[in-house]
Each structure stands twice: as C-alpha cells, then as structure tokens.
Amino acid sequence: MKQLILPILLILSIVSCNGPGSGSHLIQDKAYREAVHSHFLTRKSMAAGRDSVLFSVFEKDLSLEEKEGLEFLYAFMPLSDLAMHDGTYYLKQVKTALEARSFFSWGASVPEDIFLHFVLPYRVNNEYTDTARQVFFRELKDRIAGMPMAEAALEVNHWCHEKVIYKSTDERTSGPLTTVRTAFGRCGEESTFTVSAMRSVGIPARQVYTPRWAHTDDNHAWVEVWIDGNWHFLGACEPEPALDMAWFAEPVKRAMMTHTFVFGKYNGSEEVVESRECYARLNLLKNYTRVKTLPVKVTGTEGAPVPGARVEFGLYNYAEFYPIVTQYTAENGTCAVTTGFGDLMLHISHQGISNSALVRADEKDTVEVRLGDASTFFPEGVYTLYPPVRQAVPPADSLLAARNNIRLLQEDSIRAIYIATFIDSIAGAQLATGHNLNPAELWRFLSLSRGNWPEISNFVRSLKPGDRETGMALLANISEKDLHDIQASTLTDHLEALKTYQPVQALPEEDYHRYILSPRIGKEFVTGWRSYIQRVFPADVAEEFRSDPIKIREWIAANILPDTINNYYGVPLIPEGMLQLGRADEYSRNLLFVAISRSFGIPARLEPATRRPQYFNSGEWHDVFFAAQSGKGSVPRGSVTFRNLSDDKDFVPRYYVHYTIARYDRGRFVTLDYEYDASLLKFPATVSVDTGYYRLITGNRQSGGEVVAGISYFRVSEGKTRVVDISLAAATEKSGILGKADLSASFRGLEGGETIKLASMSGEKGLVVALIDPSKEPTKHLMEDIRAVKTALDQWGGRVLFLVAADKLSRTFSPSVYRDLPGAALFGHDAGGEVAAAVSTVCSIDGIPQWPVVAVINARGEISWHSEGYRIGLGDQLLKQLREAEK
C-alpha cells in the first residue's frame, strides 16, 4: 500500500506544481507582495466599469510569476492605463519581460526590486503606450545575445540611433513605435524610446530629466541604465564609445535638479522628493554635479511652525519661476531639498496665504519664511539671477571617438534607407489626381505623416466623392504629430459620425472645423471617440445636450467621479475610457466635456490660456465650471493690452521667452499660456483675461546664463482694459573685444570643395561663424533659433557661416534639411580644424570645444562675442550682440 501511495503523492505534487498559479514567486518579499495584492484589489474595485476587459485575463492559465507581475502592474498603473488597454495587453507585457529575463545572461543578476520598477513597467513617462516591448525584443535579442551587459546597453543605443534622431516636436509624447515609424523625436521621445528598448531586453533603465535648466531656457531628458549594480547615464539615440559620456555632461553640471519617475511603491536608496502609494519621484542631482542641501522653515505670525505648507522651489526659465520641485512642510514646519548652487525663488502657500523669498546660490543656512495674516508679494524690481557656474568635463578619447563616429555614419545611412521608403511627391500627386484632390494639399499631409503615410493614404482611398472635402478638412485640423500615429479607421469614425448631428447653430467654416469637426482637443491621443459617445447617449439625452450644453456638465458631474490622485503620469484619459471607468482627473474631465459637445454638434474648446472648457452660444464663449453648483456663469472678464517699450524698434518681445503674466489664484500665481497665440506677435496686443491680481515677469538672458529679471504686479477689473508695458531690464554684461581672429584660417566649401579663407567672407558688416555638429541636439536647437530670427539677420546684412566641425561631417549630411535660413548663409566643412582653432585661441576655449561654437567677428577680424555648447535662444542672443556691435 505504501508503495502505491508514494507514486500517487508524487503525481499529485507534479500536477499541483504545473497547475494555475504554480511556480516560484516573482515578488519574494512577502510583506511587499501582500501590499501589492492589497493595492491590486483597490485598483480592481476602482476599475469596476472595465472589469471584464481588464481582469478576465486572470481566468487564463497563468504561472505564479505572471499572476504577480500582472498584479504589480495593475496595482500601480494610472487611470489613463486602466482606461486604455485590455488585460491581454498587460499580460503580454509581463510575459515578454519574463522571457527577456530568462533569455539574457544578465537576467539573473538583476535584483527583484530593480526588475519590478525598471524592467517590468511598460510605461516610461507620459507617452502613449504601445506594443514596443514585443517588437523591440524580437529585433534586438539575437543582435546582443552573448554580450556583456554594458556592451549590450551601448549596442542597444546604437540600434536606437539607427532608428531615430532628434527633432523638436510638440508636447504630446509619442509612443516608442510611433517614434521609430517617424524616425525622429524630441529628447523626451528619444529617451522614452531608448528606455523602452533597454527594458525590452531586460536591461533596467529609467528616463532622467532636468525639469528646467538654470543657465538657459528649456529642459532635457536622457537615460540611465543599471549595469552590474550601478546606474550609468547615456544620451538617448546619441551613442558614445562608453557609458557616462554625452554632450550634456557639461551642462548638467549647471543643473539645479534632475528627476526620474518610478512606477510603483519604491523603497530605493535615492533621494525621494515625492513619495506616493503608486509612484515616487527621485532627485538624482548628486550623481552629476556639486550639490547642497537647502532647508526651509515656514512659520506663522507668532513664530510657530506651519505644518503642511506648500513650498515651491522656483527656477527662472521661459520668463516664469518654474517649480522644479514642490515640498510640504513637516510638523516642525520644515522641508529640505538637494539642489545646485544657483538662485531660486521660493513660493510658500498655506490656506490661501502666501509669501516668497529669493534664495541666492551661496545660501546654505535654513531659509525661514513667515506667513502673515494676508499674502505678501515679492517686492517689485529688477533682479539678476545666477545659475551655477560652468565646470569642465574631461575630453573624450579621440581614437575611441573617431571609431564611434564611423559607426554613427553607418547608422545614419541605415536610417536614410528607411526614410527613402516613405511615399514620394510623384506617388502623392498620382493619389491626389486619382481622387480629385488638390495635390499640394494632400502632399503636405502625406509628407508630414512620415512612416504613417500608409494610414493617410488608406483613408484618402476610402473617401467617397461626397466625403472628400470633409475628409481633407479632418486631416487639416489635426496636429502634425497626429499625422504620425492616427489610424485610417479613427479618421473614418469621425468622418461618419459627423453626419449624425448638424451644428446647433450656423458657424463660419473655420470655426466649424476647429470647434466641431476637429478630433484634436488638447494634448490627448486621438481615438474614435465621436461614434462611441453617440452610441452611449440616447437620442433624447443628446437633444437635451444640444438645447442646453450645461446639461453635459451636469451629466459629467453626476456620473464621472473627479480623481485628483490616481492619474499621476498626467496622460489624458481617452473619452471612451472615462465613460467606462466613471472617473477622471480634472484635465481629462474637461476634455470629455468638449468631446461630448462636439459629438452632438455643439462648438466647444479648451480656452487656450487657462484650458478651461467652454462652449459657444449666441456669439460668445461660455465657461464651464464643475466646482459651481449650477455650472452657469463665467468669471468676470477684463482685458490686458501689451505695449512694447523697447528702445530697439526692431525688437519684438515674445511670450514665454521675454515675458509672461500669471494670475493669483488661491495662494499661487498661475501662468497664462499664450505660447502659440499669434495675436501677441505684433504690438500693441490685447487679450481677454479673468479679472484679478496679476504678476508680470520679464527676462533678459545674458551670455553667461544669468538673467536680468523684472517683477511687477497689476490688477484687471471687470470690463476694463489694463495697459501693461513690456520693457526688458538692461543687460549687466559688458561688451568688448575679446581679441583678433586669424582670418587666414580656411575651410572647405561643401558644394565645390574649394578652399575658402575667412578673410574673403568678412565684408563691411563682418560675419557670424557657427561651428556645428549636425548630429547632436545642441546644433539642432541652434538651427531652429537662427531660423526664428532669419528676417532680422537678413536686415543686418552680414555673412553667416555654418561650418561642420572637422570630424562631424557625415556622408548623408545635406544643408537642405535646414530651411528658412538667412539669405547670406553659407555651409562649409572645417576639415582641418583651422577655423575652430582661430576662434578657440581668442575665446580661451581649451581642448575639444562643446559644439556648437558661435562667434561674432567684425570687419577687422575682431571677435566681440562667442557662445560655446548647449543654449536655447541663441538667435536672440546673437541679434543682441550684433545690434550692440553696431552702436
């Protein structure tokens, strides 16, 4: 009998081990595993409206690792992801992550917590998530199999460069597959793509970014990879010979903060500047530069500590004090952050009362700020704000760099071959002719769509003769980035649904296109929401909405739970997902109001400056407030008229470059968004604004990165126009002659290959010399900045030389990629490095320069100004120096 029992027990044991949920734990830490499961159950309850779509996947035959991996993802994913995909999608993410861990030799060396937070998550930041993990794993696994982990990471980055290069795009972050299909992306998209590629092959990776630079406007994002126990940085899609090398290694030493976003409850050793149940934000600055701890203490009128006060650490950037980090005071009224040695503007608020303090770079002691019985505003005046000083970085090994450059040229060629597969103008014209469409108009959409051109082509081919005009209007009323990832089926959905409801009122064609027809509302990923919304609401409800759009607000208020916590990546929920989940963050809820309105022929939008939802009726826009009981009535309005008081008649101040205005609301100044408002390109300019108290900030960025900032305040009353004068504070830097350049230095012309001396280029006006590395982001920013000031440079009348640095000329480089440059622009190759040497000698640039190097040289060969390395707004800086030289 015993002989029979033992085999039976063995069989039962084997069966039980191979049954559902069998195998080893993915999460070995029992306490953490139980916490994950608890969060999962909470999320499951939260997503009850999509229960079957999301959670029926657990009915499949899953291993214990797969089950726990799924629970981990569900436990911590934001609302946007609960609203977007189904359970099969998330299971595939887990399966492929586990497959990569088993396939590669380094998989077993990655600790559990590192795998959970930096390999398993499908989301990097605020991108539209797709099936990149599966696609990238298939393409990369054989290429890097057998490599050491560090070598594999470098090779993955070379593969990324074969696919994608830098180009500025709008704020919506494309998914990794879209970035590959497009063959370019901004730094946030390049780094999202590269992190996704690393994770697809089991290499832990995270996106790191500086929220804003201190020495120049804008920000930057890059990648860190975990290799054999340590984190290392690299430039996304910008391969270098080794880890911890990148063009931004020098500017990041002037940073005031670097962040990374961690998926899930994180217990790592890094400094945590924001910790929540579902995510953490880390500050990694000490890995890159010299840092200090900045303690802050907030007290009340009697000197007692104020707990729970909001402390925003504001850094001047784009003419506002951008909060690079926000902290809340503890019970003792204190908080602290690690930051760099630059100036910060602190803004403290608590229960509607606020105060501010300017903290200088050398401040190390506790900064004490007192909150009174009423808000105190920082004194009006002119202030010079300083970034951290420059620090040198060791030059790269020239031999390794030369070898790496050869690979980069090969990768450029691979990418060029792919781009050559895009539809050409001849095929585009044939498509247009065959469907009685304007060839030039259609070619614009096809060319902008890049690798997504088959979807645009399929949509056009599907258009019936009576739908062609509306179909082309749909293409004209989405963004360039939408053309990169929109599907033909989505466009068709909107086209057909537009036939169901006519506009509730007669509108000019342009307004109909912008506020009813357009599928694009804000910064969301465009889906086929129009027909879905029309199916959800019965005809009688739709008619109620059409007769009184406030009914839409009432329905949303009653059926969509506002959730200010759980959509922490800030990705807008799609309208279909919101209606299924029954909850949304504020921005997504506002999008939903506009989507429902447009679905039923009601013109609606997000007001550009405040992003408040509005509908159009009786000749005016009406605000929609979800906080108000009735939802009716708008905030009283007044106007602001901006006047340009610059001494330079040719200078036109630009919003978010030279000035901004911010409205005081519940203890904080909130900047109004007029970045794309064409009405502000000519002065005087008038905008309609809410009544209230406003702050004007102006800024004059200097060559060294410091800013001369002006701060003033004004009030706008109902029905009144307030005149606001824009006058930039005078520069503090002194111009002068740095030295005389050797004008016998020569370069090679790109077209004919002839040798040209600098002396032959220097006419009566002198010349501007820009030594560039076309493959790197800083040069691409320079070329965009030069294009923005083309007209002014043409009026100046001097020569502008763009010289590719000695070892930076690729076979595929063509000046034709740069459009709208000054008429006197000329491209060449500083093949022997003579021009670089001539400039470096005068400007005291040691070693290999940080490209681009820009110099202003007068007719006598004297250099009056130069810039080295990464800087936003170089065009404005250049104009300022040219005008100064002419005085």
Secondary structure, DSSP 4 states (H G I P E B T S, - for coil): -HHHHHHHHHHHHHHHHHSTT-S--S---HHHHHHHHHHHHHHHHHTGGGHHHHHGGGGS---HHHHHHHHHHHHH--HHHHTT--HHHHHHHHHHHHHHHHHSGGGGGS-HHHHHHHTS-S--SSBPP-SHHHHHHHHHHHHHTT--HHHHHHHHHHHHHHH-EE----SSBPPHHHHHHHTEE-HHHHHHHHHHHHHHTT--EEEEEESS-SSSSS-EEEEEEEETTEEEEEBTTB--SSTTB-GGGTGGGG-S--EEEEES----SSEEEEE-SSEEEEE-GGGTS--EEEEEEEE-TTS-B-TT-EEEEEEEETTEEEEEEEEE--TTSEEEEEE-SS-EEEEEEETTEEEEEEE-TT--SPEEEE--SS--PPPPEEEEE-PPPP---PPPPHHHHHHHHHHHHHHHHHHHHHHTTSPPHHHHHHHHHHTT--HHHHHHHHHHTGGGHHHHHHHHHH--GGGHHHHHHHHHTS-HHHHHH--HHHHHHHHHHTTTS--SS---HHHHIIIII-S--SSSPP--HHHHHHHHS-HHHHHHHHH-THHHHHHHHHHSEE-SSS-TT-PPPPHHHHHHH-EE-HHHHHHHHHHHHHHTT--EEE-TTT--EEEEETTEEEE--SSSSS------EEEEEEEE--SSTT----BTTTEEEEEEETTEEEE---TT-GGGGSSSEEEEEESEEEEEEEEEE-TTS-EEEEEEEEEE-TT-EEEEEE-PPPP-SPP---EE--TT-EEEETTT--EEEGGGT-BTTBEEEEEE-TTSHHHHHHHHHHHHTHHHHHHH--EEEEEE-TT---TT--GGGS-S--TTEEEEE-TTSHHHHHHHHHHT--SS--S-EEEEE-TTSEEEEEEES--TTHHHHHHHHHHHHT-
